[in-house]
Amino acid sequence: MDVVIEEITSTIRTVDGDALLHPSTLAKLIQAAVAAMEDKLERDKRRKADARVDDDDGREGRDGDAM
């Protein structure tokens, strides 16, 4: 933003200090988010496997997701 006061011209830049993250902090946040998502997907996968009903030969039966 340019500010002009009579004969003085200056450029002023404003920055929201709360919006800036150091690159290493941002990388740690991303790693934590990815790890949490992978953990959730693994829990969902195990929960689905625990709820599946298999036939004696290991194939999924009528109550399973596939046949």
Secondary structure by P-SEA (a helix, b strand, c coil): cccccccbbbbbbbbcccccccaaaaaaaaaaaaaaaaaaaaaaaaaaaaacccccccccccccccc
